[in-house]
Amino acid sequence: MTEFQTKYNIIDEKPPYNAPLKAQYKRGFAFYTMKERLPVILTQVIDQLSKDKEQIVQHFGEVSREELKTAIGEISKLKYELQTDKEFVPIASELGDEQVWNEFIAGMGSDNSYYSACWLYAETYMYRRLNNIFESTTTLKKLDYFQQQKNKALTNSYDAMGAVLQSIEHFNTDKASKSEAEIGDFFQKMLKLNLWGNRCDLSLTAGQDYHQDGDPISLVEACNSFIVSDHSSIVWDHVRQLKSADHVVIDIINDNSGYELFTDLCLADFIIEHGLASRVNFNVKAIPWYISDVTPKDMQWTLDTLKAHENPHLSAFGHRLQSRFDTGTLYLKEVNHFWTSPYEFHRMRDIAPALYEELAHSHLLIFKGDLNYRKLLGDFNFPYTTPFRDALRGFHPTALCSLRTVKADLICGLTEGLSDKLDAKDENWMTTGEYGVIQFTQK
């Protein structure tokens, strides 16, 4: 056993079932995240800020020069706290979420450090502390230290985006003649396109550029064998039956910006175009989060970039989206700090009852990505055959669906023996992003 393992009570085992995932289990992805991924991410933030110092000062004013220097020093301190398993300290904030956070920290008891706490709590706390550093400044409160990576995640994917839009436009031609079965088949393709868009996760690649190329829609069917739990036809059955209801509303709980947000917008646009809902809501993050998560600023930048693009398919799509936002068939909801809180979703009803009630009025919630999946399951290591509905632990505001590529060693809803077969092929299958789930449950 190494000195590090001894000092921080690291156990050389896999995380046990029926217990929270924690970084203290060396053979779990949480350990790798705390030991390797998160320190690299903080180092990259420091490097990017140092590289962009003059541009930042030019934008935020000369006063920001000294504050930027102080912020870099504070990030270095945060990295040291992470690497030495320090206990969590309260957050001083004016965002309005400080009471929720500090009551949570106070209630953690002795498991209140990076390696002893539930992985979800520890990683979320690090990102909240990182933002807190910039909140504490006078001039840099609105600086998005992940902006460049997020923008590249879109600009690196223009060719694929153009191909996707051509496929959608081809299907939408003469849409009045399309049968319900044809619309259903294409809706399921759009769900899968949206699922695989979640591969573009900069927190998994520690901020490294991701290129999406080729025509993703033409590849969707070829990837079906990689969907290890596929409820896409059941999702369609639910959406199809909603058509008889008045004013159908669907909520997307967004994950990453860039190409994944583009696929979110494609799915929402298709839903509105074919009259499958009256409105699609987007739920985004209030602050820079897990590198690539969508903020309101990212949404508007994406729309503006699409509208101004020289590719006529991208430009037309951007203008159509803007029109839908202007008329309210697409709607960006006011940011809610629960999405950047440490809490699992099964605790939403107690912690954020107004949000729970609001979501209960939606006809379908589509949770995007790995972090949302982790919060749905609460980073609790259920046996992998546990039904999706059971793993939600009572979180049933309305019908909900999860679209998630598998990037962490927790999952539910698998058939008996499937995880053993996948382990035999690749023991790291749960952390590569090559596999995905489309899981659904009624209210």
N, C-alpha and C positions, 0 to 999 in steps of 0.2 A: 504494500500500500504506500502511495506517495505521501510526501509531507502535506501537499495540498489536500488530499483526500482525508487525511487524519485531522487536519486543522479544521476543516469545514464539514466534518461528519458525512463525507461522501460514502455511499454504499455501493459496492461493485456488483450491482444486480439490476435487472429490468424493473420498471415500476410495477408494483403489485396490482392485481385487479381489485375492483370495488374500493378504490382509494383515489384521492386526488393525485394528479401528476405533479411531481416535484423535481427540481434540479439536483437534489441530493442522490438520485438514482443514476449512477454513472452510465448505465446502458440504455438510458432514455434520451429522447431528443431534447427534453428540457435542459439536461446537463450540457449538451452540446451548444444549445442556444445561449445559456448563461456564460459558459466558459469561452466560446469561440465567436458566435455570431454577434451578440450584442456589443462586446468590446470593439469589434471591427466596425460596426455601424457608428458608434460614438466617435471612433478615430476618423472615420470618413467625414462625419459632420465637421469635426475640427479642421481637417484638411481642406474641405470645400470652403469653409468660412475664411480660412487663411488665404486661400487662392483668390477668393472673390472680395477681399477686404476693400479694395479701392472702389469697386462698383457699388458695394453696400454703402460705403461712406458717401459716395456721390448721390445715392438715392435717398438715404436717410439723414444726411447732414453730417457735418464735421464732429458734432457732439457724439455721434455714434461710434467714432473710432475707439475711444477709450472704453465705451460700453461693450463693444465687440471683443476687445481684448479681455475684459473681465468675464464675459460670457464663455469665451474659449477656456479660460482658467476654471470656471465652474463646471464645464463639461468634463474636463480632465479629472476634477474631484469626483464627479458622478461616476466616471469610469472606474476610479480607484475604489469607491464604495461598492460597486458591483463586483469587482474582482476580489474584494476582501470580505464579501458576505456581510456587509454592515446592516444594522437594523434600519427599518424604514423610519423616516422622520416626517412630521406633519408638513403640509403644503400651505404656504401663504399665497392666496390668490384672490383676484377680484373678478374672476370669471363667473362666480356663483356656484361652483361645484366644490368649494373647499370644505364645507361642512360635511358633505357626503363622504369625501375622501378621508377627512381626518377622523370622523366617527368610525369609518371602516378600519383605518390603521389602528386606532385605539382598541378596537375589538378583536384584533388578530391574536392576542395572547403572545405566547413565546415563539410561535411560527411566523415571525415577522421580519425575515431577512430574505435575501435573494435566493438562497439555496434551501431554506427551510420552509418557505411559503409555497402555496400552490403556484405552479408555473404561471397560470393566467394572471394571478395577482402580481407576481414579481415582474413579469414582462410589461404589463400594463402600467405598473407603477413607474418603471424606468422611463417610458415614453411620456408619462405625465410630468415627471420631474424634469425631463429635458425641456418641455415646453415652458415649465415654470421658470426656468432660467431666463428666458426671453421676456416672459411676462413681467419679470422684476426690473426690467430696464425702462428707461423713459422713451427711447427712440426706436427700439427694435421689437416692440410688441407684435407688429404685424409681419415680421420677417418669417417667411416659410423656408426653413433651412433644408427642406427636401424638394423644393420647387423644380430645380434643374433636372433631377432624376425623373420626376413625374412627367415633366414636359417631354423628355426624350422617349418615355414609354409610349407616347402617342406618335411623335414624329418618326420614330423608328418603324412604324407599322402602317404607313400610308398605303403602300402597295396592297397589302392584305385587306385593308379597309375598303379600298376601291373595288377589289374583287368581291368582297362580301356584299357591298351595296348593289353591284351589277346583278348578282344572283337574286337579291331581294326584289329589285326593280323588275327583273324578268318574271318573277312569280306574281308580282302585283299587277302586271299588265293584264288587262281584261279580268280584273278581280271579281267582277259580278258573275262571271261564268264558273268560278271556282266552287266546287262542292264543299260541304262541311268536312268531309273526310280528307280532301286535299288540303284545306286550311289546317286541319288538325295535324296532318303529317308534317307540314312545314312549320307549324308552331313548335312541334317537338324538336325539329332541327334547330329552331331558334333557341330553344332551351339549352340544347347541347352546345351550340355555338357559344352561348353565354356561360355555360359551365367551363368550357375549355379556355375561354378568355381569362378565367381565374388563374391560369398557369403563370400569367405575367405579374408576379408578386415580388416587388423589390425587397421586401423584408426577408424573403426566403433566400434571395441571391445576394443579400447584404448590400443592396444598392447597385449591383452590377447591371449594365444595360441588358435589356431583353429585346430581341427582334422577333416580331411576328410576321412571317412571310407566307407566300403561297396563297391559295384560296381556301380559307378555313371551312367554309360551308361544304365544299366538295370533299373535305377530309372527315367531316363529322361522322358519317356512317362507318368509315373505316376505324373509328375510335370506339365503337360501341362495346367491344370486348374489354375495354379499359374502364367502363362504368361498372363498378362492383356492386352497386345497388341502384337500380334504375326504375323510378316510379314515373317516368315522363308521360306514359300513356294515362296514368291515373290523374296526373296534373291536368292533362288536356281534358279528361272527362269532367273534372271539376270546373274548369274554365268554360267548357261547352255548356254546362248546365247553368252557369251564371247568366247566360244571355237572356234568360227569361226574367231576371231581376231588374229592378229600377236602379239607375245610377250606380253601376258596378264600379268599385274602386279597388285597385291593386296597388300594393306598396312594395317597392324594392328597397331593401336595406343594403345600401351599397358597400362595396369593399374598395377595390383599387381603382385609381384613376388611370389615364392612358388608354391602352387598347381595351382593357376590361370595361371601363366606363363606356367606351364606344359600343361594345356589345350590349351593355345594359340599355343604352339609348336605342339600339337597333330593335331589341326585344320590345321595349315600351312603344316605339313607333309602330311596330307590326301589330301590337295589341290594339292600338287606337285605330290604325288604318283599316283593320278588319272588324271593327265594332265589337271587340271582345270585352272591352271595358269603357266606361265613360271618362275615367281619369286614371293616370298612373302617377303615384307619388314617389319621390326620391328622398331617402333618409341618409344624410351625409354627416361627416364629422365636423365638430366645431373648431378643432385645432389640428395642426399637422400630426399625423398618427401612423405608427407602424410603416414609416417611410412613404408608402404610395397610396394611402387611403384618401378618398375623395373629400374635399372641403368645398364650400360654396364657391370660393375663388377658382378652384379647379374646374368646376362645372361650367362657369361662365367662360373661362379661358378656352375650354374645349369647344364650346359653341362658337366662340369668336374665331378660333383657328379653323374650324370646319367651314364656316361661312366665307372666310377669306381665301380658301385654298384654290389653287389653279385647276385642280382636278374637278371637272364639272359634277361628277357624282358626289364627291365630298361636299362641295359648295352647296349643291341643291339640298343635300341632306341636312346640312347645318342650318339653312334658311327655313326648311320645313320644321325642324326641331324648334327653332326660335319662335316660329309662328304658333306651334303647339303650346309652348310655355306662355306665350303672350295671351293665348285664348283660354289657358287653364286646363287643357286636356292632359298636359304634362305639368307637374307641379313640384317645385323644390320646397320641401317643408322647412320650417324654422328649425335650426339645429337644436338638438336636445343633448344635454351633457351626460345623459345615461349611457349613450353610445361610447363615450370615452371614460366611463367609470370602471371600477374594478369588478362590478357585480355581474354574476351570471344572470341569464335571462329568466330563470325560474324565480328569481328574487325581484323581478321588475314590478310585480303587482304590489309589493310592500314598499319598495324604494321609490318607484316612479309611477304611482297609480294613475296619474293623468295620462301618461304615455301609454300604459297598458290599455286604458279605456279607449284611447284614440285608435290604437291598432285593432282593437276589437271591432271597430266599425268598418274595417277593411274587409273585403271579400277574399283576399289572398295576400299573404306575406311571402315575399321571395327573399330569403336570406342568402347573401352572396359571400362566398369565400371561407377561408380557413379560420380566421379569427371569430367570425360570427358562428361558425360551427362549434368552435371551442367554447364559446359562451352559451350556445344552446345546450351543450353537454356539460358545461361547467368544468372543463378540464378534468372530469372524473373518469377514471379508467374502467368503464363498463366492460364486461365480457363482450367480445365483438359481435356476438349473435343477439345481443339485447335489442328488442324492437325499438325503432326510432321514437315512437310515441312514448314508450316507457322512459327512455333516456332524457326526455324533456322535463321530467319531474314536475308535471303540472302546468307547464307553460303552454297554454292553449288559448290565447286570446281569440283566435280565429283559425281558419285553414292556413297551413304554412308549409312552405317548401324550402329545402336547402340545396343550393347548387354549390358544390365544393370540390376542388381538386385536393387530393389527400397530401398534406404537407406536415402532418404531425401524427405522432403515434397514439392516436385515439380514433375510434370509429365505432359505429353501431350498425345494426340492421343487416349484417352479413349472414348468408346461409351457412349452415353447419359445415365445417371443413374447408371453407373457401380461404380463410386467412392462412391455413397451413399450406394450401396449394400455392398461394402467392409468396409465402415465405420461402418455399422451395425454389421458386424462380428467382427471387431477389429478396434477401433479408431486409433490405432498406426500402421496400416498396411503399411504405407508409410516409416517407419523407421526401420523395422525389418529385411529386406533383404530376406523375404520369398516370395516376389513377384518379377516378372521380366518383362522386355519388350525386344522384338526383333523388332526394328523399322527401316524402310528403305525408302529412297527416291531416285529417279533417279536424274541425273544432271538437 
